[in-house]
Amino acid sequence: MTIQETENEIIDEFADIDDWMDRYAMIIDMGNSLPSIDEKYRTPEHLIEGCQSRVWVNAELEDGKVVYTADSDAVIVKGIISMLIKVLSNHTPDEILNADLSFIDKIGLAEHLSPTRSNGLLAMLKQMRLYALAYKTKLENNKS
């Protein structure tokens, strides 16, 4: 499934839910289904700077695709990172770097987050893209 197809799937899931309390409940459910990150990645090196809550993100390159794992100590944030993982994980670095991630605006997430959570969302996206860029560079260096 492409990144855009996964984004569309998330948009469709949210389309029938008008009430933001119900949307938050759905985001929390998504977070609850996120597999826990390995304890060895719960370190300061994997902690996202700029988040009010603690969020750990790790990425591995498997068969040319970036696979993310993450966890958070806040239920809403864990749900948000689980959506980002659902959309971005198991794609090539180029696909991740070129993704527009319009689903965030289309489901109304950005406008319903507090300023500190919005900053955290941007920090999570930035870190995930930095991982993708690092793996893209590594792959290009291995070719030469």
C-alpha positions as CSV (number, residue, x, y, z in Angstrom):
1,M,0.0,0.0,0.0
2,T,1.3,3.4,-0.9
3,I,1.7,6.3,1.6
4,Q,-1.2,8.1,-0.1
5,E,-3.4,5.1,0.0
6,T,-2.8,4.7,3.8
7,E,-3.4,8.4,4.3
8,N,-6.7,8.1,2.4
9,E,-7.6,5.1,4.6
10,I,-7.1,7.2,7.7
11,I,-9.1,10.1,6.2
12,D,-12.0,7.7,5.5
13,E,-11.8,6.3,9.1
14,F,-12.2,9.8,10.5
15,A,-14.8,11.0,7.9
16,D,-17.8,9.5,9.7
17,I,-16.8,10.9,13.1
18,D,-17.9,14.5,13.7
19,D,-17.4,14.8,17.4
20,W,-13.8,15.5,18.4
21,M,-14.1,13.6,21.7
22,D,-14.9,10.5,19.6
23,R,-12.0,11.3,17.3
24,Y,-9.6,11.6,20.3
25,A,-11.0,8.2,21.5
26,M,-10.1,6.7,18.2
27,I,-6.6,8.2,18.3
28,I,-6.1,6.8,21.8
29,D,-7.3,3.4,20.5
30,M,-4.7,3.6,17.7
31,G,-2.0,4.3,20.3
32,N,-3.1,1.4,22.4
33,S,-2.6,-1.0,19.5
34,L,0.9,0.3,18.9
35,P,3.5,-2.4,19.8
36,S,5.8,-1.2,22.6
37,I,9.2,0.0,21.7
38,D,12.1,-2.2,22.8
39,E,13.5,-1.0,26.1
40,K,16.9,-0.5,24.6
41,Y,15.4,2.4,22.6
42,R,14.0,4.2,25.6
43,T,17.1,6.4,25.8
44,P,17.8,10.1,25.6
45,E,19.2,9.5,22.0
46,H,15.8,8.3,20.9
47,L,13.8,10.9,22.8
48,I,12.1,13.5,20.6
49,E,13.1,17.1,21.4
50,G,10.3,19.6,21.3
51,C,7.6,17.3,22.7
52,Q,5.8,18.2,25.9
53,S,5.4,14.4,26.5
54,R,8.1,11.9,26.3
55,V,8.2,10.2,22.9
56,W,10.8,7.7,21.8
57,V,11.3,6.9,18.1
58,N,13.6,4.4,16.5
59,A,14.1,3.5,12.8
60,E,15.8,0.5,11.2
61,L,16.5,-0.1,7.5
62,E,15.1,-3.4,6.4
63,D,15.3,-4.4,2.7
64,G,15.7,-0.8,1.6
65,K,12.6,0.3,3.6
66,V,12.5,2.3,6.9
67,V,10.7,0.6,9.7
68,Y,9.8,2.8,12.7
69,T,9.0,1.8,16.2
70,A,7.9,4.3,18.9
71,D,6.3,4.8,22.3
72,S,5.1,7.7,24.4
73,D,4.0,8.3,28.0
74,A,0.9,10.2,26.8
75,V,-2.1,8.4,25.3
76,I,-2.9,11.1,22.7
77,V,0.7,11.4,21.6
78,K,1.0,7.7,21.4
79,G,-2.0,7.6,19.1
80,I,-0.5,10.4,16.9
81,I,2.8,8.6,16.6
82,S,1.0,5.4,15.8
83,M,-0.7,7.1,12.8
84,L,2.6,8.5,11.6
85,I,4.1,5.0,11.8
86,K,1.1,3.5,10.0
87,V,1.6,6.0,7.2
88,L,5.4,6.1,6.9
89,S,6.8,2.7,8.1
90,N,7.8,0.1,5.5
91,H,8.5,2.6,2.8
92,T,11.7,3.7,1.1
93,P,13.5,6.8,2.3
94,D,12.6,8.6,-0.9
95,E,8.9,7.8,-0.4
96,I,9.0,9.1,3.1
97,L,10.9,12.3,2.2
98,N,8.4,13.0,-0.7
99,A,5.2,12.3,1.3
100,D,3.0,15.4,1.7
101,L,1.1,13.9,4.7
102,S,-2.0,15.9,3.9
103,F,-4.1,13.6,6.1
104,I,-3.0,15.6,9.2
105,D,-4.9,18.6,7.9
106,K,-7.7,16.7,6.2
107,I,-8.8,15.0,9.4
108,G,-8.5,18.3,11.3
109,L,-5.8,17.0,13.6
110,A,-3.5,20.1,13.4
111,E,-6.2,22.5,14.3
112,H,-7.5,20.5,17.3
113,L,-4.1,20.1,19.0
114,S,-2.8,22.4,21.6
115,P,0.2,24.5,20.5
116,T,2.6,22.3,22.5
117,R,1.2,19.1,20.9
118,S,1.4,20.7,17.5
119,N,5.0,21.5,18.1
120,G,5.4,17.9,19.2
121,L,3.8,16.6,16.1
122,L,6.2,18.7,14.0
123,A,9.1,17.4,16.0
124,M,8.0,13.8,15.5
125,L,7.7,14.3,11.7
126,K,11.1,16.0,11.6
127,Q,12.8,13.2,13.4
128,M,11.1,10.5,11.2
129,R,12.2,12.4,8.1
130,L,15.7,12.8,9.5
131,Y,15.9,9.0,9.9
132,A,14.8,8.6,6.3
133,L,17.3,11.1,5.1
134,A,20.1,9.3,7.0
135,Y,19.1,6.0,5.5
136,K,18.9,7.5,2.0
137,T,22.4,8.9,2.4
138,K,23.6,5.5,3.6
139,L,22.1,3.7,0.7
140,E,23.6,6.1,-1.8
141,N,27.0,5.8,-0.2
142,N,26.8,2.0,-0.4
143,K,26.1,2.2,-4.1
144,S,29.3,4.2,-4.8
